[in-house]
Amino acid sequence: MSKSDRQSRGGTRTGGGTAATAGEGLRIVVDNREQEPYLFQGYEATATRGTLATGDYSLQGLTDLVAVERKELGDLMGCLTHDRERFTRELERLRGFEAAALVVESSFLEIAGGHYRSKMNPESAVQSLVAIMERFRLPVFFADSRQGGEYFTFHFLRHYARRVVARYQAVTR
């Protein structure tokens, strides 16, 4: 669908085009343990609560293939220090997914500048994040804000859904 087609339909902020279920938008599963979940209001998506073995956000029917792990800055610092063992196990599980990402609701510069409450050395925090990206082949997206994190999460899941739909169409033609 072209940009002009979306505009003529009075389009809202959506992923446009193909979704996991054509015409309905994405069916996003939000982990029950997520305390302040993204609502995806204004996006072409329906968010429902469910239990995810790994990650905070996934797609209905694809929860063992795609996941996004969300961290606000304080939680991330805890995961890099006293909760590191538990966090490492979570990252190990994400490694087995076709698509996974870690979204951080903070900027890289806030972390590098030590603008957080933890006593963790900023250089150690940065190097830990670089090691996560390399060791687990996991992209870390620094979203700057909660709104940016929600935007990234929706579009990451949307891109994966488009790829799954294309694969399905390739074998059913």
C-alpha positions in Angstrom: 0.0 0.0 0.0 1.4 3.4 -1.0 1.7 6.4 1.3 -1.0 8.2 -0.8 -3.3 5.2 -0.4 -2.9 5.3 3.4 -3.4 9.1 3.5 -6.6 8.8 1.4 -7.9 6.3 3.9 -7.2 8.7 6.7 -4.4 6.4 8.0 -3.2 6.6 11.5 0.3 5.8 12.8 0.4 2.1 11.8 2.9 -0.3 10.4 0.9 -0.3 7.1 0.8 -3.2 4.7 1.0 -6.8 5.8 0.5 -7.9 9.4 0.4 -11.3 11.1 -3.3 -11.4 10.3 -4.1 -9.3 7.2 -6.6 -6.6 7.9 -6.6 -7.0 11.7 -3.2 -5.7 12.6 -0.7 -7.4 14.8 -1.7 -9.6 17.7 0.9 -8.8 20.3 1.3 -10.9 23.4 2.4 -9.0 26.5 3.9 -11.1 29.3 1.8 -11.2 32.4 4.8 -10.2 34.5 5.2 -7.0 32.6 4.3 -4.3 35.3 3.9 -1.3 33.0 3.2 -2.8 29.6 3.0 -0.9 26.3 -0.6 -0.5 25.2 0.1 0.1 21.5 -2.7 2.6 21.3 -2.6 4.4 18.0 -0.9 1.4 16.4 -2.5 -1.2 14.1 -2.3 -3.8 16.9 -4.2 -5.6 19.6 -2.3 -6.4 22.8 -3.3 -9.3 25.0 -1.8 -10.5 28.2 -0.3 -14.0 28.3 2.6 -16.0 29.8 5.8 -15.8 27.8 8.6 -18.2 28.6 11.1 -15.6 27.3 10.8 -11.9 26.6 8.2 -9.3 27.4 6.5 -8.9 23.9 5.9 -11.4 21.1 3.3 -12.3 18.5 0.4 -14.6 18.9 1.3 -18.1 17.6 4.9 -17.1 17.3 6.0 -16.8 20.9 8.8 -19.3 20.5 10.2 -17.5 17.5 10.2 -13.8 18.2 10.6 -11.7 21.4 11.4 -8.3 22.6 12.8 -7.8 26.1 12.1 -4.3 27.5 14.2 -2.7 30.2 13.9 0.7 31.8 17.2 2.2 32.9 17.1 1.2 36.6 16.0 -2.4 35.8 18.8 -2.7 33.2 21.4 -1.6 35.7 20.1 -4.3 38.1 20.4 -6.9 35.4 24.0 -5.9 34.7 24.9 -6.1 38.4 23.1 -8.1 41.1 20.6 -9.9 38.7 23.2 -10.7 36.1 23.0 -14.5 36.4 19.2 -14.5 35.9 19.5 -12.0 33.0 22.2 -14.1 31.3 19.8 -17.1 31.4 17.1 -14.9 29.7 19.6 -13.9 27.1 20.6 -17.5 26.5 17.0 -18.3 25.8 16.6 -15.4 23.4 19.6 -16.6 21.4 17.5 -19.5 20.2 14.8 -17.3 18.6 14.6 -16.4 15.0 14.3 -12.7 15.9 14.9 -11.1 19.3 15.9 -7.7 20.6 16.6 -5.8 23.8 15.0 -2.4 24.0 16.3 0.0 26.6 14.2 3.0 27.6 17.2 5.3 27.8 19.8 6.8 25.6 23.3 5.3 25.1 24.7 8.7 26.3 22.8 8.5 29.6 24.3 5.1 30.3 27.8 6.1 29.1 27.6 9.2 31.2 26.5 7.3 34.3 23.2 9.1 34.6 21.6 6.4 36.7 21.3 5.5 40.4 23.4 2.3 40.3 27.0 2.4 41.5 28.1 0.5 38.4 30.9 2.2 36.6 29.6 3.7 33.3 32.4 2.1 31.3 31.6 -1.3 32.7 27.9 -0.8 31.9 28.8 0.1 28.3 31.2 -2.8 27.9 28.6 -5.2 29.3 26.1 -4.0 26.7 28.6 -4.4 23.9 29.4 -7.9 25.2 25.7 -8.8 25.2 25.4 -7.7 21.6 28.4 -9.7 20.5 28.0 -12.8 22.7 24.3 -13.3 22.2 24.0 -11.7 18.7 21.3 -9.6 20.2 20.6 -6.1 19.0 20.2 -3.6 21.8 18.1 -0.6 20.8 18.5 2.6 22.9 15.0 4.1 22.6 15.6 7.3 24.6 12.1 7.0 26.1 9.2 4.8 26.8 7.4 6.1 23.8 10.4 5.3 21.6 10.6 1.8 23.1 7.0 1.2 22.2 7.5 2.4 18.7 10.6 0.2 18.2 8.8 -2.8 19.7 5.8 -2.5 17.4 7.9 -2.1 14.3 10.4 -4.9 15.2 7.4 -7.3 15.6 5.7 -5.9 12.5 8.8 -6.5 10.3 9.1 -10.1 11.7 5.4 -10.7 11.0 5.8 -9.5 7.4 8.7 -11.9 6.9 6.6 -14.8 8.3 3.6 -13.9 6.1 6.0 -13.8 3.0 7.4 -17.2 3.9 3.8 -18.6 4.3 2.8 -17.1 0.9 5.8 -18.6 -0.8 4.8 -22.1 0.2 1.1 -21.7 -0.5 1.2 -20.3 -4.0 
